[in-house]
Amino acid sequence: MTIPPLLFALMMWFIGTGAVVWLDSRPRETFAASFRIAGLAAVIATVMVWAQAGDNSWSGAYIGFAAAILIWGWHEMGFLMGFVAGPLKTPCPPDLAGWPRFKAATATVIHHEIAIAANLLLLVAITWGQPNQAAPLTFALLFALRLSAKFNLFLGVPNLSDEIFPAHLAYLKSYFGKKSMNALFPISTLASAATATWAWFAAEAAPAHSGPAVTATLLAGLAALGVVEHLFLVLPLRDAKMWGWASAAKPKQSTAVTAAIIE
C-alpha cells in the first residue's frame, strides 16, 4: 500500500497544479465563470468530507485527500485570478524596509490567508472527533507549506520565478527579496523533510491497508513535494518550465505562480 498513495499524491499535485495553471492562463473574461464552477466543486468536496468523516477505510482517506486538494485549488484560483488577495494592490515603495515592509507585504495577501484559515477551521469542525482526518490534515499541511514558501520569498531566495506572475498581480514581485540564502530557508526545508519522515513512520506503524496508513502515506508524499518546491527556490532551475504544457496563453503571457497547489 506504499506506492499507490504516493503515486496518487503526485498525480493530484500534478493534475491540480496543471488545471489551475490552464484556467488562470485563459482570457480574464473567463475567470468569473471558472471561479464559480470551481467554487461549486469545492462545496461538493466539502460535503464529501463531512459525509466521509466516519469512514476510516483506505478509500475514505483517498476521498478526503482529493477533496482537500480540490478545495485548495479553488482558493488558489481565487488568488491568482485576483478575486481574493488583500486590500493593498500597489508595488512596495523602494525605501520601505523592516517591519513596515512586512506589514505592507501582508496587506497584499491577507484576505486570501484569512479565507484559507477559515476554510481549515471549517474542515476541522465538520470532522471533529471523527476517524477520517485526511482532509483537514492535508489542508493544514498545504497551508503550512504555502506560508513557508511565502515567508522565504519575502525574506529572499535566489530563484524567484517571478517571470510567470499574472500581469494583474505583478505588483507582488516588488515585495520579494533576492538573496543567495535567508535564515528561514534551511529551517523550512528541514521541517518539511521532518514532516515527511514522521508521516512515513506513522504510515509504517499503522495497520496495513487501513485509512490511517493511507492518510499518513499521502501526507508523506505531499510533504516530500513540499521539500522539492522549496529546493526550486534556491536551485538554478526554473520550475515554470514544468507547466508550459498546461498554459493556454503564449509563453510571454504565462499567468501562473510556480506550483500553485503548494505555493
N, C-alpha and C positions, 0 to 999 in steps of 0.2 A: 504493500500500500504506500510505499515511499515515493516511487516515481510518478504515478498518476496525479497525486496532489501537486507535486512540484511542476509538472507539465501544465496542469490546469491553472496554477497561479501565473505561470509565464504566459499562457495563452490569453488569460483575461487581461493581464497588463498590456500585452502587445496589441490585442484587438481593441481594447478600451482606449488606449492612447491613440491608435490609428483612427478610430472613429471620431474622437474629439478633434484631432488634427484636421481631418477631412471636413467636418462640419464647420469648424472655425475658419477654414481657408476658402469657404464658399462666399459668394457676394453677401454683403451685410444685410441686404433686404430679406435674406433667408433666415437670419438669426432668430427673429422673434418666433417664427413657426417651429424651428428646430428646438429652441429652448422650451417652448410649451410642450412639445411632444416628449422631449426628454424628461420634463417635469412630471408628466403623466406616468411615464415609465418608472420614475423614481417613487411616485406614490404607490404604484402597484408593487414595486420591490419592497417598500416599507411594510405593506400589508403582508407580503410573503414572509418577511422577517418575523412579524407578530404571529402569523399562523404556524410557523415552523419553530417557534421558540421552545416548544416542549419536545422537539424531535432531536434526540441525542444520537442519531444514526449518522453514518458517513454521508448519506445523501443530504441530510439536513445541514451538515457542515458545508457542503458544496453550495447549496442554495443560499445559505447565509452569507458566504464569501462573495458569491456572484452578485447578490443583491446589494451588498455594501459597495462593491466596485461600480455598479450601475448608478447608485445614488451619488457616489463620489464624482463620477463623470459628469453628472448633471451640475454639480457645484462648480466644477472646473469650466464647464461651458459658460456658466453664468459669469465667471470671472473673465475668461478670455474674450467673450463676446461683449464685455463692457456693461453687463446688466447689474452686476453686484461686485463692487470693488471697494471704494472708500470715498469720503467726501472731498479729499484733495486730489485734483486731477491736473496738477501743474508740475513742471520739472523742478528738481531740487535747486535752490539758489546756490551758486558756486561757492559762496563764503560760509555756507551752513555746515556745521560740524558738531560732533559730540551728541549730547542729549537732544538738542533742538533738531538735529538731522534725523535722529531715531524717531522722535515724535512725528516729524513730517512724513517719514517713510511709513510709519504705522498708519497714519491717516490716509494713505493711498490704498490700503488693503483691508482696513479694519472691519468694514461691513461684511466682507467675504469671510474673514476669520470668525466673526461672531456667528454668521449663518452656519458655518461648519460645526462650531462648538455646540450650537443649539440643536443641530441635527444629531450630533453624537449623544447629547443628553436624551433626546427622544428615543434613539435606539437602545440606550441603556435602560430607559424607563419601560419600554414595551417588552424587554427580555429579562427584566429584573427577577431574580430568583429562579430562572428557567435554566435547563441544562445546556441549551444550544446558545453559546455565546460567540459564534463565529462572526456574525455581522458587527456587533459593537467592537469586538477586538480588532477586526480588520479595519474598520473605520477609524478607530483610535490610532492604530499603527500608521495609517496613511496620513492622518493629521499630524502626528509627531514627525514623520519624515518630511512632510511639507514645511512645517515650521523650521526644522533643522536646515533644510535647503535654503529657505528664505533668509534666515539669520546669516548663513555663510555667504550668500550673495551680497547681503548688506555689508558685512564685515570685510569682504574682499576675497576673491579667488582669481586664479589666472585665466580660467576658461569660462567666460560669462555666457557664451552662445546667444548674445543679445541681438544678433543679426536676424533672428527669426521671430522677434516680437511683433505682435499685431500693431499696425500703424496707430490705432486708437489708444494703445497702451504704451506708446514709445516713451512717454514721459517717465515711466517707471525705471527705465535704464539709467536715468541720472542718479538714482538712489543706490545703485550697485557700486561696490568697491572693486578696485582692480589691484590685487596683491598676489605675491607668489604663495602666500600662506597666511592664515589667521589662526589665532589660538583655539578657536572653537572647532575648527575642521577635524583635527585628529580625535577630539572627544566625540564628535558626531559620528565619525566613521567607526570608531571602536564601539560606541553604543549600539549602532545598527548591527555590527557584527556580533556583539554580545547578545542582542535580542534574537538574532537568527540562531545562534548556538543554543541559547536557552530554550527556544521553541523546538529546536531539533531534539534535544534531550527530553523535553516534555512529551514529544510525539513518541519517542522510543519507550518511554515509561508507561504510556497509556496502553490499554488493551488494543491488540491488533484489530484492524477493520472497524474501529469504533469512531464515533463522532469526534471525541477529544483528540484522538490520534490524527485524524484528517485535518481538523482545525489547526492543531499545532504545526503540522507539516506545511499547510498553506501559509501560515504566518511566517514560518522559517523561510519559505521561498520568497515571500514579499519583502521581508527584511533583507534578504540577500540581494534582491533587486535594488533595494534602497542603498546598499553599500556600493553597488555598481554605479548608480546615479550620482552618488557623492563623489566617486572617483572621477567621473566625467567632468566635474568642476575643476579638477586640478591637472588632469592629463591632457596632453596636446592632441586631443581627439574631438571632433565636432559631432556630437551625437545627433545633431539636427539632421545629418545625412541619413540616419536610420528611418526617418519619417517622410522622406521625399516622395515615396510611393503613395502615401496617403493624402498628400496635399492636392486639393482641387485647384489651387492657384498656380501661377507661374513661379519659378524659383525665386524671383526678386520680390514676390508678394507673399512669401510664406508667412503664415499667420498663427503659428502655434508655439507655445512655450515648451521648451525641452521637457520630454517625458511628462506630459500633462497629468497623467494619472497619479504620479507620485509627487511632482512638484507643483 
